[in-house]
Amino acid sequence: MSTTVPTIIYILFLANIVMQFTGLIGLIMAYVNKGDDNYLESHYQFQIRTFWIGLLFGLLGFFTLAIAIGWLILFVVLVWWVIRCAVGLKYLGKRQPVPNPTSWGTGS
């Protein structure tokens, strides 16, 4: 089984930092490929949750920019996003499932 699609999704998520809407493409790809009964299923679930949790806190940061705390929230979301993608790529490279794909943290 190929790890190409989940790798592309992680890369699209990372590219979303500088080029908006690539994360949305990755989300769609994760939903389309979800349903495999193997270790990749945990990666798709992890990716889907990464998108939605990131969007939730990204919007929270955006709407609180006027009171300055928004910048801190957006920075923390950015760091969290990069770490989550790196952790996912690490487990994908080892051909292992994400240990806790429903986590709000790093999934480890």
C-alpha positions as CSV (number, residue, x, y, z in Angstrom):
1,M,0.0,0.0,0.0
2,S,1.3,3.4,-1.0
3,T,1.9,6.3,1.4
4,T,1.9,8.8,-1.5
5,V,-1.6,10.3,-0.9
6,P,-1.2,10.9,2.9
7,T,2.2,12.4,2.3
8,I,0.8,14.8,-0.3
9,I,-1.9,15.7,2.2
10,Y,0.7,16.5,4.9
11,I,2.6,18.6,2.4
12,L,-0.5,20.5,1.3
13,F,-1.2,21.2,5.0
14,L,2.3,22.6,5.4
15,A,2.0,24.6,2.1
16,N,-1.2,26.1,3.5
17,I,0.9,28.2,5.8
18,V,2.1,30.3,2.8
19,M,-0.5,29.5,0.2
20,Q,-4.1,29.5,1.4
21,F,-6.6,26.9,0.5
22,T,-4.1,24.1,-0.1
23,G,-5.2,22.8,3.3
24,L,-8.8,22.6,2.0
25,I,-7.6,20.5,-0.9
26,G,-5.8,18.2,1.5
27,L,-8.9,17.9,3.6
28,I,-11.0,16.9,0.6
29,M,-8.4,14.3,-0.3
30,A,-8.4,12.9,3.3
31,Y,-12.2,12.6,3.3
32,V,-12.1,10.9,-0.2
33,N,-9.5,8.4,0.9
34,K,-10.8,7.7,4.4
35,G,-12.2,4.3,5.0
36,D,-9.2,2.1,4.4
37,D,-8.9,-0.6,7.0
38,N,-5.2,-0.3,7.6
39,Y,-2.7,2.0,9.3
40,L,-3.4,4.8,6.8
41,E,-6.9,5.2,8.2
42,S,-5.4,6.7,11.4
43,H,-3.5,9.2,9.3
44,Y,-6.6,10.4,7.4
45,Q,-8.5,10.8,10.7
46,F,-5.5,12.7,12.1
47,Q,-5.3,14.9,9.1
48,I,-9.1,15.7,9.1
49,R,-8.9,16.6,12.8
50,T,-5.8,18.7,12.2
51,F,-7.7,20.8,9.7
52,W,-10.8,21.3,11.7
53,I,-9.1,22.0,15.0
54,G,-6.6,24.3,13.3
55,L,-9.5,26.1,11.6
56,L,-11.4,26.5,14.9
57,F,-8.4,28.0,16.8
58,G,-7.3,30.0,13.7
59,L,-10.6,31.7,13.6
60,L,-10.5,32.3,17.3
61,G,-7.0,33.9,16.8
62,F,-8.3,36.0,13.9
63,F,-11.3,37.3,15.8
64,T,-9.2,38.3,18.8
65,L,-6.5,40.1,16.9
66,A,-8.0,43.4,18.0
67,I,-7.2,42.7,21.6
68,A,-3.6,41.5,20.8
69,I,-4.0,38.0,22.2
70,G,-4.9,36.9,18.7
71,W,-1.3,37.1,17.6
72,L,-0.3,34.7,20.3
73,I,-3.1,32.3,19.5
74,L,-2.2,32.4,15.8
75,F,1.4,31.7,16.6
76,V,0.6,28.8,18.9
77,V,-1.8,27.4,16.2
78,L,1.0,27.7,13.6
79,V,3.5,25.8,15.8
80,W,0.9,23.2,16.7
81,W,0.1,22.7,13.0
82,V,3.7,22.2,11.9
83,I,4.4,19.8,14.8
84,R,1.3,17.8,14.0
85,C,2.3,17.5,10.4
86,A,5.8,16.5,11.3
87,V,4.6,13.9,13.8
88,G,2.2,12.5,11.1
89,L,5.0,12.3,8.5
90,K,7.3,10.6,11.1
91,Y,4.8,7.8,11.7
92,L,3.9,7.6,8.0
93,G,7.6,7.2,7.1
94,K,7.8,4.3,9.6
95,R,4.5,2.9,8.1
96,Q,2.9,3.0,11.5
97,P,-0.5,4.4,12.5
98,V,-0.7,7.6,14.4
99,P,-1.0,6.3,18.1
100,N,-3.8,8.7,19.1
101,P,-5.4,10.2,16.0
102,T,-8.3,11.8,17.9
103,S,-5.9,13.8,20.1
104,W,-6.1,17.5,20.2
105,G,-2.3,17.5,20.9
106,T,0.4,15.9,18.8
107,G,-1.2,12.5,18.4
108,S,1.6,10.7,20.2
